[in-house]
Structure formats: C-alpha cells, structure tokens
Amino acid sequence: MYEWIVESGRSGANSRRVVTIHLLNDEQQPVFTRRLRHAWVTKYSSGELNAGFNTLAMETMELVHEGLIIE
C-alpha cells in the first residue's frame, strides 16, 4: 500500500486501482463489501508516534474513484 500512496502522490490519477473494502463483524465474517473502480489516493496523513505516551495513532487515507460497486 505504501508504494501506491507514493505513486499516487507523484502521478495522481495515473495510479488508479480497484480497491475492495470489507467490513467485518466480531467473528471476522464480512458484513458488507464495497469495490471502488479506478481509485487513487488524494490525501494521506498519520498521527504522531510518541513512545512516551499511551495514545492511539490514527491514519487517514482519502480516495477518489470513478465507480462504486455495492456487493
């Protein structure tokens, strides 16, 4: 995924991919699936990592796509 984020930053829409998103329940079974057609990363950010604190690190990735398939 890292390579795709870097590639999207360099070439934008030229690094389009099919993205599959699965939401899983507590038993790790899929609840629903979404597919993004011709998606690319437009923004990526990560939280601050600090070993001195017991905090949660959040990552955010925004995608643009040319089609949503609901399964």
PyMOL commands that set and color helices and strands:
alter all, ss='L'
color gray80, all
select helices_A, chain A and resi 2-15
alter helices_A, ss='H'
color red, helices_A
select strands_A, chain A and resi 17-24+30-46+59-64+68-70
alter strands_A, ss='S'
color yellow, strands_A
deselect
rebuild
show_as cartoon
